[in-house]
């Protein structure tokens, strides 16, 4: 009888272990998906930042050119 009980305990342990491993595997896959999404967002953010910085630089150049043009006009007057 003790052998049957041990067998049942072992079988239950195996079933529980498999369930736990499956659960951990699912959690890891979810983590990988989230990480991939985060990495994608980071790349997108870096690209957007680069574009924004170049746009900001363009805007600053326009302001500087306008200011220089204004000074040139004042100097000529």
LUMBA-258322 format. One record per atom (N, C-alpha, C, O): residue number from 1; atom name; x, y, z. Coordinates in Angstrom, 3 decimals, decimal comma. Layout:
<pts>
PT	num	atomo	X	Y	Z
PT	NUM	CA	X	Y	Z
...
</pts>
This chain:
<pts>
PT	num	atomo	X	Y	Z
PT	1	N	0,803	-1,189	0,000
PT	1	CA	0,000	0,000	0,000
PT	1	C	0,851	1,260	0,000
PT	1	O	0,534	2,255	-0,652
PT	2	N	1,927	1,184	0,743
PT	2	CA	2,810	2,331	0,800
PT	2	C	3,390	2,616	-0,580
PT	2	O	3,582	3,775	-0,950
PT	3	N	3,666	1,578	-1,327
PT	3	CA	4,201	1,734	-2,671
PT	3	C	3,184	2,430	-3,578
PT	3	O	3,551	3,301	-4,366
PT	4	N	1,907	2,049	-3,469
PT	4	CA	0,848	2,692	-4,257
PT	4	C	0,736	4,172	-3,900
PT	4	O	0,566	5,029	-4,768
PT	5	N	0,834	4,443	-2,632
PT	5	CA	0,740	5,836	-2,164
PT	5	C	1,918	6,650	-2,707
PT	5	O	1,743	7,779	-3,167
PT	6	N	3,096	6,077	-2,650
PT	6	CA	4,280	6,761	-3,178
PT	6	C	4,159	6,988	-4,684
PT	6	O	4,555	8,033	-5,201
PT	7	N	3,610	5,999	-5,373
PT	7	CA	3,418	6,120	-6,813
PT	7	C	2,451	7,262	-7,116
PT	7	O	2,688	8,058	-8,024
PT	8	N	1,356	7,340	-6,351
PT	8	CA	0,377	8,408	-6,552
PT	8	C	0,994	9,772	-6,254
PT	8	O	0,757	10,740	-6,977
PT	9	N	1,775	9,841	-5,200
PT	9	CA	2,444	11,098	-4,849
PT	9	C	3,408	11,497	-5,963
PT	9	O	3,466	12,660	-6,361
PT	10	N	4,159	10,523	-6,457
PT	10	CA	5,108	10,791	-7,536
PT	10	C	4,370	11,249	-8,788
PT	10	O	4,792	12,200	-9,448
PT	11	N	3,275	10,578	-9,114
PT	11	CA	2,498	10,962	-10,294
PT	11	C	1,931	12,376	-10,132
PT	11	O	1,958	13,176	-11,067
PT	12	N	1,423	12,668	-8,942
PT	12	CA	0,871	14,003	-8,696
PT	12	C	1,965	15,060	-8,793
PT	12	O	1,753	16,147	-9,331
PT	13	N	3,131	14,723	-8,266
PT	13	CA	4,266	15,642	-8,339
PT	13	C	4,638	15,912	-9,799
PT	13	O	4,911	17,050	-10,180
PT	14	N	4,645	14,853	-10,607
PT	14	CA	4,965	15,008	-12,031
PT	14	C	3,933	15,896	-12,723
PT	14	O	4,290	16,776	-13,507
PT	15	N	2,662	15,665	-12,433
PT	15	CA	1,596	16,467	-13,037
PT	15	C	1,741	17,924	-12,609
PT	15	O	1,661	18,826	-13,442
PT	16	N	1,954	18,157	-11,315
PT	16	CA	2,125	19,522	-10,808
PT	16	C	3,352	20,187	-11,431
PT	16	O	3,323	21,365	-11,788
PT	17	N	4,423	19,414	-11,554
PT	17	CA	5,651	19,963	-12,140
PT	17	C	5,439	20,353	-13,594
PT	17	O	5,905	21,404	-14,036
PT	18	N	4,743	19,514	-14,329
PT	18	CA	4,461	19,808	-15,738
PT	18	C	3,590	21,058	-15,849
PT	18	O	3,840	21,920	-16,691
PT	19	N	2,569	21,153	-14,998
PT	19	CA	1,709	22,344	-15,012
PT	19	C	2,529	23,592	-14,707
PT	19	O	2,372	24,630	-15,350
PT	20	N	3,402	23,471	-13,719
PT	20	CA	4,233	24,615	-13,335
PT	20	C	5,184	24,996	-14,468
PT	20	O	5,358	26,175	-14,775
PT	21	N	5,794	23,988	-15,084
PT	21	CA	6,691	24,268	-16,209
PT	21	C	5,941	24,918	-17,368
PT	21	O	6,440	25,854	-17,991
PT	22	N	4,746	24,418	-17,650
PT	22	CA	3,943	25,018	-18,716
PT	22	C	3,595	26,463	-18,381
PT	22	O	3,626	27,342	-19,243
PT	23	N	3,265	26,690	-17,124
PT	23	CA	2,936	28,043	-16,686
PT	23	C	4,149	28,963	-16,804
PT	23	O	4,037	30,097	-17,269
PT	24	N	5,312	28,460	-16,376
PT	24	CA	6,539	29,245	-16,472
PT	24	C	6,901	29,506	-17,927
PT	24	O	7,357	30,595	-18,275
PT	25	N	6,698	28,511	-18,767
PT	25	CA	6,982	28,668	-20,192
PT	25	C	6,092	29,755	-20,788
PT	25	O	6,549	30,592	-21,566
PT	26	N	4,826	29,730	-20,415
PT	26	CA	3,892	30,752	-20,894
PT	26	C	4,320	32,133	-20,393
PT	26	O	4,290	33,106	-21,147
PT	27	N	4,715	32,215	-19,136
PT	27	CA	5,166	33,489	-18,569
PT	27	C	6,401	34,000	-19,293
PT	27	O	6,518	35,193	-19,572
PT	28	N	7,322	33,090	-19,597
PT	28	CA	8,529	33,489	-20,320
PT	28	C	8,191	33,997	-21,714
PT	28	O	8,761	34,985	-22,177
PT	29	N	7,264	33,319	-22,381
PT	29	CA	6,859	33,766	-23,718
PT	29	C	6,224	35,147	-23,640
PT	29	O	6,490	36,007	-24,479
PT	30	N	5,377	35,358	-22,624
PT	30	CA	4,749	36,668	-22,445
PT	30	C	5,809	37,730	-22,191
PT	30	O	5,732	38,837	-22,725
PT	31	N	6,806	37,383	-21,366
PT	31	CA	7,891	38,317	-21,066
PT	31	C	8,667	38,646	-22,336
PT	31	O	8,996	39,806	-22,585
PT	32	N	8,958	37,624	-23,137
PT	32	CA	9,683	37,842	-24,392
PT	32	C	8,880	38,740	-25,329
PT	32	O	9,443	39,618	-25,982
PT	33	N	7,568	38,521	-25,396
PT	33	CA	6,728	39,356	-26,250
PT	33	C	6,740	40,796	-25,768
PT	33	O	6,849	41,727	-26,565
PT	34	N	6,625	40,974	-24,452
PT	34	CA	6,644	42,332	-23,897
PT	34	C	7,993	42,981	-24,135
PT	34	O	8,073	44,164	-24,467
PT	35	N	9,053	42,206	-23,965
PT	35	CA	10,394	42,732	-24,187
PT	35	C	10,552	43,136	-25,649
PT	35	O	11,087	44,203	-25,948
PT	36	N	10,091	42,291	-26,547
PT	36	CA	10,175	42,606	-27,973
PT	36	C	9,407	43,881	-28,279
PT	36	O	9,871	44,730	-29,039
PT	37	N	8,227	44,007	-27,680
PT	37	CA	7,420	45,206	-27,892
PT	37	C	8,128	46,432	-27,322
PT	37	O	8,117	47,501	-27,933
PT	38	N	8,738	46,276	-26,155
PT	38	CA	9,478	47,387	-25,549
PT	38	C	10,663	47,783	-26,408
PT	38	O	10,935	48,967	-26,603
PT	39	N	11,370	46,779	-26,922
PT	39	CA	12,509	47,069	-27,795
PT	39	C	12,045	47,801	-29,050
PT	39	O	12,692	48,742	-29,511
PT	40	N	10,920	47,358	-29,592
PT	40	CA	10,379	47,993	-30,796
PT	40	C	10,007	49,442	-30,491
PT	40	O	10,300	50,342	-31,278
PT	41	N	9,367	49,661	-29,359
PT	41	CA	8,996	51,022	-28,980
PT	41	C	10,235	51,880	-28,770
PT	41	O	10,250	53,057	-29,130
PT	42	N	11,274	51,289	-28,187
PT	42	CA	12,508	52,034	-27,963
PT	42	C	13,113	52,460	-29,296
PT	42	O	13,531	53,607	-29,456
PT	43	N	13,156	51,544	-30,240
PT	43	CA	13,694	51,867	-31,563
PT	43	C	12,827	52,936	-32,216
PT	43	O	13,342	53,901	-32,782
PT	44	N	11,509	52,763	-32,137
PT	44	CA	10,604	53,768	-32,695
PT	44	C	10,826	55,117	-32,029
PT	44	O	10,853	56,148	-32,701
PT	45	N	10,985	55,112	-30,704
PT	45	CA	11,197	56,353	-29,963
PT	45	C	12,503	57,014	-30,371
PT	45	O	12,561	58,231	-30,546
PT	46	N	13,549	56,215	-30,521
PT	46	CA	14,840	56,767	-30,927
PT	46	C	14,746	57,370	-32,323
PT	46	O	15,307	58,434	-32,585
PT	47	N	14,041	56,694	-33,208
PT	47	CA	13,861	57,205	-34,567
PT	47	C	13,059	58,502	-34,536
PT	47	O	13,407	59,472	-35,210
PT	48	N	11,987	58,512	-33,750
PT	48	CA	11,175	59,723	-33,643
PT	48	C	11,975	60,857	-33,024
PT	48	O	11,855	62,007	-33,446
PT	49	N	12,791	60,538	-32,024
PT	49	CA	13,627	61,555	-31,387
PT	49	C	14,617	62,129	-32,396
PT	49	O	14,822	63,342	-32,450
PT	50	N	15,224	61,266	-33,186
PT	50	CA	16,177	61,719	-34,200
PT	50	C	15,482	62,652	-35,194
PT	50	O	16,018	63,702	-35,548
PT	51	N	14,309	62,268	-35,630
PT	51	CA	13,548	63,102	-36,567
PT	51	C	13,172	64,424	-35,907
PT	51	O	13,290	65,490	-36,511
PT	52	N	12,715	64,337	-34,654
PT	52	CA	12,328	65,554	-33,936
PT	52	C	13,525	66,476	-33,759
PT	52	O	13,413	67,692	-33,913
PT	53	N	14,682	65,880	-33,430
PT	53	CA	15,875	66,706	-33,248
PT	53	C	16,264	67,381	-34,557
PT	53	O	16,641	68,553	-34,563
PT	54	N	16,175	66,655	-35,656
PT	54	CA	16,518	67,274	-36,935
PT	54	C	15,485	68,341	-37,286
PT	54	O	15,828	69,380	-37,850
PT	55	N	14,224	68,085	-36,954
PT	55	CA	13,182	69,085	-37,195
PT	55	C	13,402	70,295	-36,309
PT	55	O	13,244	71,435	-36,747
PT	56	N	13,768	70,043	-35,056
PT	56	CA	14,041	71,137	-34,125
PT	56	C	15,231	71,948	-34,630
PT	56	O	15,224	73,178	-34,582
PT	57	N	16,236	71,254	-35,105
PT	57	CA	17,406	71,929	-35,653
PT	57	C	17,023	72,800	-36,833
PT	57	O	17,517	73,917	-36,984
PT	58	N	16,147	72,281	-37,661
PT	58	CA	15,671	73,049	-38,821
PT	58	C	14,914	74,286	-38,348
PT	58	O	15,097	75,380	-38,883
PT	59	N	14,075	74,105	-37,353
PT	59	CA	13,314	75,235	-36,800
PT	59	C	14,255	76,272	-36,200
PT	59	O	14,063	77,472	-36,396
PT	60	N	15,274	75,814	-35,466
PT	60	CA	16,252	76,737	-34,886
PT	60	C	17,020	77,477	-35,975
PT	60	O	17,294	78,670	-35,843
PT	61	N	17,369	76,774	-37,052
PT	61	CA	18,068	77,424	-38,168
PT	61	C	17,203	78,529	-38,775
PT	61	O	17,696	79,600	-39,130
PT	62	N	15,905	78,245	-38,885
PT	62	CA	14,994	79,258	-39,433
PT	62	C	14,970	80,497	-38,541
PT	62	O	15,000	81,628	-39,027
PT	63	N	14,914	80,264	-37,213
PT	63	CA	14,908	81,400	-36,282
PT	63	C	16,218	82,185	-36,378
PT	63	O	16,213	83,416	-36,390
PT	64	N	17,312	81,478	-36,445
PT	64	CA	18,627	82,142	-36,536
PT	64	C	18,721	82,926	-37,837
PT	64	O	19,179	84,069	-37,851
PT	65	N	18,285	82,306	-38,930
PT	65	CA	18,322	83,002	-40,221
PT	65	C	17,430	84,243	-40,191
PT	65	O	17,795	85,293	-40,719
PT	66	N	16,266	84,112	-39,571
PT	66	CA	15,357	85,261	-39,472
PT	66	C	16,002	86,365	-38,636
PT	66	O	15,938	87,544	-38,984
PT	67	N	16,623	85,960	-37,529
PT	67	CA	17,286	86,933	-36,661
PT	67	C	18,450	87,600	-37,391
PT	67	O	18,621	88,816	-37,305
PT	68	N	19,246	86,816	-38,103
PT	68	CA	20,366	87,384	-38,856
PT	68	C	19,861	88,299	-39,961
PT	68	O	20,431	89,361	-40,210
PT	69	N	18,801	87,883	-40,611
PT	69	CA	18,206	88,721	-41,657
PT	69	C	17,716	90,039	-41,083
PT	69	O	17,866	91,092	-41,702
PT	70	N	17,133	89,972	-39,904
PT	70	CA	16,641	91,172	-39,230
PT	70	C	17,812	92,102	-38,900
PT	70	O	17,724	93,316	-39,084
PT	71	N	18,901	91,517	-38,412
PT	71	CA	20,089	92,312	-38,076
PT	71	C	20,694	92,941	-39,331
PT	71	O	21,100	94,103	-39,331
PT	72	N	20,743	92,137	-40,408
PT	72	CA	21,283	92,668	-41,670
PT	72	C	20,455	93,862	-42,138
PT	72	O	20,997	94,870	-42,589
PT	73	N	19,140	93,733	-42,023
PT	73	CA	18,260	94,831	-42,446
PT	73	C	18,496	96,062	-41,572
PT	73	O	18,504	97,190	-42,067
PT	74	N	18,690	95,835	-40,252
PT	74	CA	18,945	96,958	-39,345
PT	74	C	20,291	97,606	-39,652
PT	74	O	20,426	98,828	-39,606
PT	75	N	21,292	96,770	-39,969
PT	75	CA	22,623	97,302	-40,287
PT	75	C	22,586	98,148	-41,558
PT	75	O	23,255	99,177	-41,653
PT	76	N	21,800	97,704	-42,524
PT	76	CA	21,729	98,409	-43,805
PT	76	C	20,939	99,718	-43,685
PT	76	O	21,108	100,625	-44,499
PT	77	N	20,086	99,807	-42,678
PT	77	CA	19,242	101,015	-42,529
PT	77	C	19,951	102,165	-41,915
PT	77	O	19,360	103,230	-41,736
</pts>
